[in-house]
Amino acid sequence: MADTAPRDLVTEPSPHEMRDPEMRRELKRAGVWLGLAAAMALVVVLIQPILIILAGIVFAAMLDGGVRLLGRFLKIPRGWRLLIVVLLTVGFIGLTVYKTGAGIVVQFHQLQATLLVQLDRLSHWAAGQGFMPGADEIKSLVQQALGSVGKLTSWVGTALGAVTTIFMIMVIGLFVAIEPRIYDRGLQWMVPLDSRAEFALTLDRMAKQLRRLLAGRLAGMTFEGVLMWVALSIAGIPMALVLGIITGILAFIPNIGAFISGALMISVGFSAGVDKGLWAIVIYLVVQTFDGWVVIPMVAKKTVDLPPALTLSMQILASTLFGILGLALADPLTAMIKVAMERNSERAMEEEPQGEPA
């Protein structure tokens, strides 16, 4: 016969239960700080895939900008416009590689050999003058500097790692560009209900600023690369096509990119003679001056005008912490952070109590 008598119910608190309200408050505070520390540690551990995801979002913004621009002329569904943008991009890259592929490969090999010779000459001259240590010490310092750039540099430093990274970025960007509303809704689900309207507004402004920034950068890259290629070809400087391509690509990273492309151009120019080197200096100064005083201000009026000191500081910080991919993403991240801070300031002014009218 089963025992149907009621069991004795324990009503007193357990020994480990905290009844003191002050202790509970302190425990909640400690839990918040521990959770914040754990989140920061998780970000540090997962910084490589996080940067790849951010790069994919930037690529998706490029595709979305092309889709929106095409939508002004073709009133067709978004999927067809995205397909046209992707096909045009792939076709342009394929045609460029097909028409100039062999020449580009040869010129890249020539550029590598020329830079090695020029670097060796410069290091020996500087060592002879007592300005710098010998060539072996310079190579050791360069290796140490490259090794301390960041964890991400060693991960994408090899050719296979770079190709894999670019492929993942393109796939992520393509998926996000196909159905951006799905990911927008998913991000909003992660925010409390009473804050979703503000979060959606800030997110929309970030996306708009990112599209405008990337549109301006792509226009500047095209203009600067083509102009540099034409000018170097007219001056008879070797490897003009490769130098134009490198200049256009590095124009995506302002300040630092212009300095690197200028150093490469001048090195190649002096390898062909003193007169070619002087022409390279003149072309670099003229193009950069025209770009800085005419092109960039015109583009900045239509896109995003970021303070130069802020962008340079962010580039130095991002490249030191995250490597080459962090350097490439420094400006988009700065633009998005700027939008969030501006919206926060607007919201604070809206919530500020207004005085009574006089």
C-alpha positions in Angstrom: 0.0 0.0 0.0 1.5 3.4 -1.1 2.2 6.0 1.5 -0.2 8.9 0.7 0.7 11.0 3.7 2.0 14.5 2.8 5.7 15.0 3.0 7.1 17.6 5.5 7.7 20.8 3.6 10.9 22.7 4.5 10.0 26.4 4.9 13.1 27.9 6.4 15.8 29.4 4.2 18.8 27.3 3.1 22.2 28.0 4.7 23.7 29.4 1.5 20.8 31.7 0.6 21.6 35.4 0.8 18.8 37.3 2.5 20.7 40.5 3.0 19.6 43.1 0.3 23.0 44.8 0.4 24.7 41.5 -0.3 22.4 40.8 -3.2 23.1 44.2 -4.7 26.9 43.7 -4.4 26.6 40.3 -6.0 24.7 41.8 -8.9 27.4 44.4 -9.4 30.1 41.8 -9.2 28.2 39.7 -11.8 28.0 42.7 -14.2 31.8 43.4 -13.9 32.6 39.7 -14.3 30.4 39.5 -17.3 32.0 42.6 -18.8 35.5 41.2 -18.3 34.4 37.8 -19.8 33.0 39.6 -22.8 36.2 41.6 -23.3 38.3 38.4 -23.0 36.0 36.7 -25.5 36.4 39.5 -28.0 40.2 39.3 -27.7 40.1 35.6 -28.3 37.7 35.8 -31.2 39.1 39.0 -32.8 40.1 37.3 -36.1 36.6 36.0 -37.0 35.1 39.2 -35.7 37.2 41.3 -38.1 36.4 39.0 -41.0 32.7 39.4 -40.2 33.1 43.2 -40.1 34.9 43.1 -43.4 32.1 41.1 -44.8 29.6 43.7 -43.6 31.7 46.4 -45.3 31.7 44.4 -48.6 27.9 44.0 -48.2 27.6 47.8 -47.9 29.5 48.2 -51.2 27.2 45.8 -52.9 24.1 47.4 -51.3 25.3 50.8 -52.5 25.6 49.5 -56.1 22.1 47.9 -55.8 20.6 51.2 -54.6 22.4 53.2 -57.3 21.1 50.8 -60.0 17.6 51.0 -58.5 17.5 54.7 -59.6 17.6 53.6 -63.2 16.1 50.1 -63.3 12.8 49.5 -61.5 13.3 45.8 -61.1 13.4 43.5 -58.0 16.4 43.8 -55.6 17.6 40.3 -56.3 18.0 41.0 -60.0 19.8 44.3 -59.4 22.2 42.5 -57.0 22.9 39.9 -59.6 23.7 42.6 -62.2 26.1 44.3 -59.7 27.9 41.0 -58.9 28.1 40.0 -62.6 29.5 43.5 -63.5 32.1 43.3 -60.7 33.2 39.8 -61.6 33.2 40.7 -65.3 35.3 43.8 -64.8 37.9 41.9 -62.7 38.0 39.0 -65.1 38.4 41.3 -68.1 41.1 43.3 -66.4 43.0 40.1 -65.5 42.5 38.6 -69.0 43.8 41.8 -70.8 46.6 42.7 -68.5 47.2 39.5 -66.4 50.5 38.4 -67.9 51.9 42.0 -68.0 50.8 42.6 -64.4 52.5 39.4 -63.2 55.8 40.3 -64.9 55.7 43.9 -63.6 55.0 42.7 -60.1 58.1 40.5 -60.2 60.1 43.4 -61.6 58.7 45.6 -58.9 59.7 43.1 -56.2 63.3 42.8 -57.5 63.6 46.6 -57.9 62.5 47.3 -54.4 64.9 44.7 -53.0 67.8 46.3 -54.9 66.8 49.8 -53.9 66.4 48.8 -50.2 69.8 47.2 -50.2 71.4 50.3 -51.7 69.6 52.6 -49.2 70.6 50.4 -46.2 74.3 50.2 -47.3 74.4 54.0 -47.9 72.8 54.8 -44.6 75.1 52.3 -42.8 78.1 53.9 -44.5 77.0 57.3 -43.3 76.5 56.1 -39.8 72.8 56.9 -39.8 71.5 53.3 -39.5 72.8 49.9 -38.5 74.0 47.4 -41.1 71.8 45.4 -43.5 71.6 42.4 -41.3 70.5 44.4 -38.3 67.8 46.2 -40.5 66.4 42.8 -41.6 66.3 41.6 -38.0 64.5 44.8 -37.0 62.0 44.5 -39.9 61.3 40.8 -38.9 60.7 41.8 -35.3 58.4 44.7 -36.4 56.4 42.4 -38.6 56.2 39.8 -35.9 54.7 42.3 -33.4 52.1 43.8 -35.7 49.4 41.5 -34.3 48.0 38.0 -34.2 46.0 38.5 -37.4 49.0 39.3 -39.6 50.5 35.8 -39.1 47.1 34.3 -39.8 46.5 36.1 -43.1 50.2 36.5 -44.0 50.4 33.5 -46.2 48.9 33.4 -49.7 46.5 30.6 -48.8 45.4 32.5 -45.7 44.9 35.7 -47.7 42.8 33.9 -50.4 40.7 32.1 -47.8 40.1 35.3 -45.9 39.1 37.2 -49.0 36.8 34.4 -50.0 35.0 34.3 -46.6 34.6 38.1 -46.7 33.0 38.0 -50.1 30.7 35.1 -49.2 29.6 36.8 -45.9 29.1 40.1 -47.7 27.1 38.4 -50.5 24.8 36.7 -48.1 24.2 39.9 -46.1 23.5 41.9 -49.3 21.0 39.3 -50.5 18.7 39.7 -47.5 19.8 42.6 -45.3 16.5 42.8 -43.4 16.9 39.3 -41.9 20.2 40.3 -40.2 18.8 43.7 -39.3 15.9 42.0 -37.5 18.2 39.6 -35.8 20.3 42.4 -34.4 17.2 44.2 -33.1 16.1 41.0 -31.4 19.3 41.2 -29.3 18.2 44.6 -27.9 15.5 45.2 -25.2 12.1 46.1 -26.7 12.1 49.6 -25.3 15.4 50.4 -26.9 14.8 48.9 -30.3 13.5 52.0 -32.0 16.6 54.0 -31.1 18.9 51.1 -32.0 17.2 50.7 -35.4 17.6 54.4 -36.1 21.3 54.4 -35.2 21.8 51.3 -37.2 20.1 52.8 -40.2 22.3 55.9 -40.0 25.4 53.8 -39.7 24.6 51.9 -42.8 23.9 55.1 -44.7 27.2 56.7 -43.6 29.1 53.5 -44.5 27.6 53.4 -48.0 28.5 57.0 -48.5 32.0 56.5 -47.2 32.7 53.5 -49.4 31.2 55.2 -52.4 33.6 58.1 -51.9 36.5 55.9 -51.4 35.8 53.8 -54.5 35.5 57.0 -56.6 38.8 58.3 -55.1 40.6 55.0 -55.7 39.5 54.9 -59.3 40.5 58.5 -60.0 43.8 58.3 -58.3 44.8 55.0 -59.7 44.0 55.9 -63.3 45.5 59.4 -63.1 48.7 57.9 -61.6 48.9 55.2 -64.3 48.5 57.8 -67.1 51.0 60.3 -65.7 53.7 57.6 -65.1 53.2 56.2 -68.5 53.6 59.6 -70.2 56.8 60.2 -68.1 58.2 56.8 -69.2 58.5 55.4 -65.7 58.7 51.6 -65.6 55.9 49.5 -64.3 53.4 52.3 -64.6 50.3 50.0 -64.7 51.3 48.1 -61.5 52.1 51.3 -59.7 48.7 52.7 -60.8 46.9 49.6 -59.5 48.8 49.7 -56.2 48.1 53.4 -55.8 44.4 52.9 -56.4 44.2 50.0 -53.9 46.2 51.8 -51.2 44.0 54.9 -51.7 41.3 53.0 -49.7 43.6 53.7 -46.7 44.1 57.5 -46.6 47.4 59.0 -45.2 49.3 55.7 -44.8 48.3 54.4 -48.3 49.5 57.6 -50.0 52.8 57.4 -48.2 53.5 53.8 -49.2 52.5 54.2 -52.8 54.7 57.3 -53.0 57.7 55.5 -51.6 57.2 52.7 -54.1 56.8 55.1 -57.0 59.9 57.1 -56.2 62.0 53.9 -55.6 61.0 52.6 -59.1 61.7 56.0 -60.7 65.2 56.3 -59.3 65.9 52.7 -60.4 65.5 53.8 -64.0 67.6 56.9 -63.6 67.9 60.2 -61.7 65.6 62.0 -64.2 62.9 59.4 -63.9 63.1 59.6 -60.1 62.7 63.4 -60.2 59.7 63.0 -62.5 58.2 60.4 -60.1 58.6 62.9 -57.2 56.9 65.7 -59.3 54.0 63.4 -60.4 53.5 62.2 -56.9 53.4 65.7 -55.4 51.1 67.0 -58.2 48.6 64.1 -58.0 48.5 64.1 -54.2 48.1 67.9 -54.1 45.3 67.8 -56.7 43.7 64.9 -54.9 44.0 66.6 -51.5 42.8 70.0 -52.5 40.2 69.2 -55.2 39.0 65.6 -55.2 38.9 64.8 -51.5 37.0 68.0 -50.6 34.4 67.4 -53.4 34.0 63.8 -52.4 33.8 64.7 -48.6 30.9 67.1 -49.3 28.8 64.3 -50.7 30.0 61.5 -48.4 31.6 61.4 -44.9 34.1 64.0 -43.8 36.4 62.5 -41.1 39.0 64.6 -39.4 42.5 63.6 -40.7 44.1 63.4 -37.2 41.3 61.1 -36.0 41.5 58.7 -39.0 45.3 58.6 -38.7 45.2 57.8 -35.0 42.6 55.1 -35.5 44.7 53.6 -38.3 47.8 53.4 -36.2 45.8 51.9 -33.3 44.0 49.4 -35.4 47.1 48.3 -37.3 49.0 47.8 -34.1 46.3 45.8 -32.5 44.8 43.8 -35.4 47.3 43.9 -38.3 46.6 44.7 -42.0 42.9 43.9 -41.8 42.4 46.2 -38.9 44.2 48.9 -40.8 41.8 48.5 -43.8 38.7 48.6 -41.5 39.9 51.6 -39.4 38.0 54.2 -41.4 34.7 52.3 -41.6 34.8 51.6 -37.9 35.6 55.3 -37.2 32.7 56.4 -39.3 30.2 54.1 -37.5 31.5 55.1 -34.1 31.2 58.7 -35.1 27.5 58.2 -36.1 26.7 56.4 -32.8 28.3 59.2 -30.8 26.5 61.9 -32.7 23.2 60.2 -32.2 23.9 59.8 -28.5 24.6 63.5 -28.3 21.4 64.3 -30.2 19.4 62.1 -27.8 20.9 63.8 -24.8 19.9 67.2 -26.1 16.4 65.9 -26.9 16.0 64.6 -23.3 17.4 67.8 -21.8 14.6 69.8 -20.1 13.6 72.9 -22.0 13.3 76.2 -20.3 10.0 78.2 -20.2 9.5 80.6 -23.0 10.2 84.2 -22.2 
